[in-house]
Amino acid sequence: MNPPRDPIYLAGPTGCGKTAVALALARLAPPVEIVNADAFQAYRGFEILSAAPTPEERTLCPHHLFGVLDPAEENAAAAFATKAKAAIAEISRRALPLVVGGSGLYLKAITHGLAPVPKGDAALRAELDSLGLDDLVARYRVLDPAGAAETNLKNRRYVTRNLEICLLSDRAASELKAEWAENSPAIRAVHLHRDRADLDERIVRRTAAMLAAGAVTEVARLGPLSATAEKAIGLREIRSLLVGGTDEADCQEAIRLATRRYAKRQETWFKREADFLKLPVPHDEPPMETADRIARHFGLSR
């Protein structure tokens, strides 16, 4: 029997068990190929910090878009979605694409498509190119303060393009980039949901395991980072440990709290996404049982 061609999207907050469920689903309904939809797992050198699938886990089935970016590279949602959609289209010819991640914006860029932004204007670009970077940044901050806070303001190309979008559309570039080309696409998508106490306990265990596996050494080896990579959960806390600003126990607790806050933001995002089926996961349910429920829901062959 040919595998289903439409992808399945498996989402949820950090620590909810997406990787384990995805691998179980790959065992239940082969052939499956997993496509990354996590902003940080796309980076090389962030494998421990981002809880990316291990080399051993990746031997179970093909994995795509994991560790494909240098940490100094930006990872914009639109560009990443283009790569992901190309991978999904290729995989769908031979297997079930299983798109896995907790980065809501990146997932939605794949499933809904970002709304088009204005094309460049030669006259306006010439005017902006005549200005110094400080002037460009100052104008950008006025027109799009939220976007400026999320942009590498030392990168003239990013600042100029975002400012150009603001001026051509008479809107904040960050708002325009967050709009969607399609409001209600027909997708097969699941949002794994655990109760708060269960998720918190899993985050405690994950944080301890991450540090035991060498996350501090991993961070110490990192070179220059892009603005996207700088947002990785745990990075700031481990850097503080490395310079003696905190001890290991306090570092672990700080990472736990930062991860918990991030997971809460993720849950808030997915609660708004009506296209993602909310799938409650009991604290004692093995990943294979969760995967079996997903397989039965979507009528996957076993």
Secondary structure as a PSIPRED ss2 file (coil, helix, strand):
# PSIPRED VFORMAT (PSIPRED V4.0)

   1 M C   1.000  0.000  0.000
   2 N C   1.000  0.000  0.000
   3 P C   1.000  0.000  0.000
   4 P C   1.000  0.000  0.000
   5 R C   1.000  0.000  0.000
   6 D C   1.000  0.000  0.000
   7 P C   1.000  0.000  0.000
   8 I E   0.000  0.000  1.000
   9 Y E   0.000  0.000  1.000
  10 L E   0.000  0.000  1.000
  11 A E   0.000  0.000  1.000
  12 G C   1.000  0.000  0.000
  13 P C   1.000  0.000  0.000
  14 T C   1.000  0.000  0.000
  15 G C   1.000  0.000  0.000
  16 C C   1.000  0.000  0.000
  17 G C   1.000  0.000  0.000
  18 K H   0.000  1.000  0.000
  19 T H   0.000  1.000  0.000
  20 A H   0.000  1.000  0.000
  21 V H   0.000  1.000  0.000
  22 A H   0.000  1.000  0.000
  23 L H   0.000  1.000  0.000
  24 A H   0.000  1.000  0.000
  25 L H   0.000  1.000  0.000
  26 A H   0.000  1.000  0.000
  27 R H   0.000  1.000  0.000
  28 L H   0.000  1.000  0.000
  29 A C   1.000  0.000  0.000
  30 P C   1.000  0.000  0.000
  31 P C   1.000  0.000  0.000
  32 V E   0.000  0.000  1.000
  33 E E   0.000  0.000  1.000
  34 I E   0.000  0.000  1.000
  35 V E   0.000  0.000  1.000
  36 N E   0.000  0.000  1.000
  37 A C   1.000  0.000  0.000
  38 D C   1.000  0.000  0.000
  39 A C   1.000  0.000  0.000
  40 F C   1.000  0.000  0.000
  41 Q C   1.000  0.000  0.000
  42 A C   1.000  0.000  0.000
  43 Y E   0.000  0.000  1.000
  44 R C   1.000  0.000  0.000
  45 G C   1.000  0.000  0.000
  46 F C   1.000  0.000  0.000
  47 E C   1.000  0.000  0.000
  48 I C   1.000  0.000  0.000
  49 L C   1.000  0.000  0.000
  50 S C   1.000  0.000  0.000
  51 A C   1.000  0.000  0.000
  52 A C   1.000  0.000  0.000
  53 P C   1.000  0.000  0.000
  54 T C   1.000  0.000  0.000
  55 P H   0.000  1.000  0.000
  56 E H   0.000  1.000  0.000
  57 E H   0.000  1.000  0.000
  58 R H   0.000  1.000  0.000
  59 T C   1.000  0.000  0.000
  60 L C   1.000  0.000  0.000
  61 C C   1.000  0.000  0.000
  62 P C   1.000  0.000  0.000
  63 H E   0.000  0.000  1.000
  64 H E   0.000  0.000  1.000
  65 L C   1.000  0.000  0.000
  66 F C   1.000  0.000  0.000
  67 G C   1.000  0.000  0.000
  68 V C   1.000  0.000  0.000
  69 L E   0.000  0.000  1.000
  70 D C   1.000  0.000  0.000
  71 P C   1.000  0.000  0.000
  72 A C   1.000  0.000  0.000
  73 E C   1.000  0.000  0.000
  74 E C   1.000  0.000  0.000
  75 N C   1.000  0.000  0.000
  76 A C   1.000  0.000  0.000
  77 A H   0.000  1.000  0.000
  78 A H   0.000  1.000  0.000
  79 A H   0.000  1.000  0.000
  80 F H   0.000  1.000  0.000
  81 A H   0.000  1.000  0.000
  82 T H   0.000  1.000  0.000
  83 K H   0.000  1.000  0.000
  84 A H   0.000  1.000  0.000
  85 K H   0.000  1.000  0.000
  86 A H   0.000  1.000  0.000
  87 A H   0.000  1.000  0.000
  88 I H   0.000  1.000  0.000
  89 A H   0.000  1.000  0.000
  90 E H   0.000  1.000  0.000
  91 I H   0.000  1.000  0.000
  92 S C   1.000  0.000  0.000
  93 R C   1.000  0.000  0.000
  94 R C   1.000  0.000  0.000
  95 A C   1.000  0.000  0.000
  96 L E   0.000  0.000  1.000
  97 P E   0.000  0.000  1.000
  98 L E   0.000  0.000  1.000
  99 V E   0.000  0.000  1.000
 100 V E   0.000  0.000  1.000
 101 G E   0.000  0.000  1.000
 102 G C   1.000  0.000  0.000
 103 S C   1.000  0.000  0.000
 104 G H   0.000  1.000  0.000
 105 L H   0.000  1.000  0.000
 106 Y H   0.000  1.000  0.000
 107 L H   0.000  1.000  0.000
 108 K H   0.000  1.000  0.000
 109 A H   0.000  1.000  0.000
 110 I H   0.000  1.000  0.000
 111 T H   0.000  1.000  0.000
 112 H C   1.000  0.000  0.000
 113 G C   1.000  0.000  0.000
 114 L E   0.000  0.000  1.000
 115 A C   1.000  0.000  0.000
 116 P C   1.000  0.000  0.000
 117 V C   1.000  0.000  0.000
 118 P C   1.000  0.000  0.000
 119 K C   1.000  0.000  0.000
 120 G C   1.000  0.000  0.000
 121 D C   1.000  0.000  0.000
 122 A H   0.000  1.000  0.000
 123 A H   0.000  1.000  0.000
 124 L H   0.000  1.000  0.000
 125 R H   0.000  1.000  0.000
 126 A H   0.000  1.000  0.000
 127 E H   0.000  1.000  0.000
 128 L H   0.000  1.000  0.000
 129 D H   0.000  1.000  0.000
 130 S C   1.000  0.000  0.000
 131 L C   1.000  0.000  0.000
 132 G C   1.000  0.000  0.000
 133 L H   0.000  1.000  0.000
 134 D H   0.000  1.000  0.000
 135 D H   0.000  1.000  0.000
 136 L H   0.000  1.000  0.000
 137 V H   0.000  1.000  0.000
 138 A H   0.000  1.000  0.000
 139 R H   0.000  1.000  0.000
 140 Y H   0.000  1.000  0.000
 141 R H   0.000  1.000  0.000
 142 V H   0.000  1.000  0.000
 143 L H   0.000  1.000  0.000
 144 D C   1.000  0.000  0.000
 145 P H   0.000  1.000  0.000
 146 A H   0.000  1.000  0.000
 147 G H   0.000  1.000  0.000
 148 A H   0.000  1.000  0.000
 149 A H   0.000  1.000  0.000
 150 E C   1.000  0.000  0.000
 151 T C   1.000  0.000  0.000
 152 N C   1.000  0.000  0.000
 153 L C   1.000  0.000  0.000
 154 K C   1.000  0.000  0.000
 155 N C   1.000  0.000  0.000
 156 R H   0.000  1.000  0.000
 157 R H   0.000  1.000  0.000
 158 Y H   0.000  1.000  0.000
 159 V H   0.000  1.000  0.000
 160 T H   0.000  1.000  0.000
 161 R H   0.000  1.000  0.000
 162 N H   0.000  1.000  0.000
 163 L H   0.000  1.000  0.000
 164 E H   0.000  1.000  0.000
 165 I H   0.000  1.000  0.000
 166 C H   0.000  1.000  0.000
 167 L H   0.000  1.000  0.000
 168 L H   0.000  1.000  0.000
 169 S H   0.000  1.000  0.000
 170 D C   1.000  0.000  0.000
 171 R C   1.000  0.000  0.000
 172 A C   1.000  0.000  0.000
 173 A H   0.000  1.000  0.000
 174 S H   0.000  1.000  0.000
 175 E H   0.000  1.000  0.000
 176 L H   0.000  1.000  0.000
 177 K H   0.000  1.000  0.000
 178 A C   1.000  0.000  0.000
 179 E C   1.000  0.000  0.000
 180 W E   0.000  0.000  1.000
 181 A C   1.000  0.000  0.000
 182 E C   1.000  0.000  0.000
 183 N C   1.000  0.000  0.000
 184 S C   1.000  0.000  0.000
 185 P C   1.000  0.000  0.000
 186 A C   1.000  0.000  0.000
 187 I C   1.000  0.000  0.000
 188 R E   0.000  0.000  1.000
 189 A E   0.000  0.000  1.000
 190 V E   0.000  0.000  1.000
 191 H E   0.000  0.000  1.000
 192 L E   0.000  0.000  1.000
 193 H E   0.000  0.000  1.000
 194 R C   1.000  0.000  0.000
 195 D C   1.000  0.000  0.000
 196 R H   0.000  1.000  0.000
 197 A H   0.000  1.000  0.000
 198 D H   0.000  1.000  0.000
 199 L H   0.000  1.000  0.000
 200 D H   0.000  1.000  0.000
 201 E H   0.000  1.000  0.000
 202 R H   0.000  1.000  0.000
 203 I H   0.000  1.000  0.000
 204 V H   0.000  1.000  0.000
 205 R H   0.000  1.000  0.000
 206 R H   0.000  1.000  0.000
 207 T H   0.000  1.000  0.000
 208 A H   0.000  1.000  0.000
 209 A H   0.000  1.000  0.000
 210 M H   0.000  1.000  0.000
 211 L H   0.000  1.000  0.000
 212 A H   0.000  1.000  0.000
 213 A C   1.000  0.000  0.000
 214 G C   1.000  0.000  0.000
 215 A H   0.000  1.000  0.000
 216 V H   0.000  1.000  0.000
 217 T H   0.000  1.000  0.000
 218 E H   0.000  1.000  0.000
 219 V H   0.000  1.000  0.000
 220 A H   0.000  1.000  0.000
 221 R H   0.000  1.000  0.000
 222 L C   1.000  0.000  0.000
 223 G C   1.000  0.000  0.000
 224 P C   1.000  0.000  0.000
 225 L C   1.000  0.000  0.000
 226 S C   1.000  0.000  0.000
 227 A C   1.000  0.000  0.000
 228 T C   1.000  0.000  0.000
 229 A H   0.000  1.000  0.000
 230 E H   0.000  1.000  0.000
 231 K H   0.000  1.000  0.000
 232 A C   1.000  0.000  0.000
 233 I C   1.000  0.000  0.000
 234 G C   1.000  0.000  0.000
 235 L H   0.000  1.000  0.000
 236 R H   0.000  1.000  0.000
 237 E H   0.000  1.000  0.000
 238 I H   0.000  1.000  0.000
 239 R H   0.000  1.000  0.000
 240 S H   0.000  1.000  0.000
 241 L H   0.000  1.000  0.000
 242 L H   0.000  1.000  0.000
 243 V C   1.000  0.000  0.000
 244 G C   1.000  0.000  0.000
 245 G C   1.000  0.000  0.000
 246 T C   1.000  0.000  0.000
 247 D C   1.000  0.000  0.000
 248 E H   0.000  1.000  0.000
 249 A H   0.000  1.000  0.000
 250 D H   0.000  1.000  0.000
 251 C H   0.000  1.000  0.000
 252 Q H   0.000  1.000  0.000
 253 E H   0.000  1.000  0.000
 254 A H   0.000  1.000  0.000
 255 I H   0.000  1.000  0.000
 256 R H   0.000  1.000  0.000
 257 L H   0.000  1.000  0.000
 258 A H   0.000  1.000  0.000
 259 T H   0.000  1.000  0.000
 260 R H   0.000  1.000  0.000
 261 R H   0.000  1.000  0.000
 262 Y H   0.000  1.000  0.000
 263 A H   0.000  1.000  0.000
 264 K H   0.000  1.000  0.000
 265 R H   0.000  1.000  0.000
 266 Q H   0.000  1.000  0.000
 267 E H   0.000  1.000  0.000
 268 T H   0.000  1.000  0.000
 269 W H   0.000  1.000  0.000
 270 F H   0.000  1.000  0.000
 271 K H   0.000  1.000  0.000
 272 R C   1.000  0.000  0.000
 273 E C   1.000  0.000  0.000
 274 A C   1.000  0.000  0.000
 275 D C   1.000  0.000  0.000
 276 F C   1.000  0.000  0.000
 277 L E   0.000  0.000  1.000
 278 K E   0.000  0.000  1.000
 279 L E   0.000  0.000  1.000
 280 P E   0.000  0.000  1.000
 281 V C   1.000  0.000  0.000
 282 P C   1.000  0.000  0.000
 283 H C   1.000  0.000  0.000
 284 D C   1.000  0.000  0.000
 285 E C   1.000  0.000  0.000
 286 P C   1.000  0.000  0.000
 287 P H   0.000  1.000  0.000
 288 M H   0.000  1.000  0.000
 289 E H   0.000  1.000  0.000
 290 T H   0.000  1.000  0.000
 291 A H   0.000  1.000  0.000
 292 D H   0.000  1.000  0.000
 293 R H   0.000  1.000  0.000
 294 I H   0.000  1.000  0.000
 295 A H   0.000  1.000  0.000
 296 R H   0.000  1.000  0.000
 297 H H   0.000  1.000  0.000
 298 F H   0.000  1.000  0.000
 299 G C   1.000  0.000  0.000
 300 L C   1.000  0.000  0.000
 301 S C   1.000  0.000  0.000
 302 R C   1.000  0.000  0.000
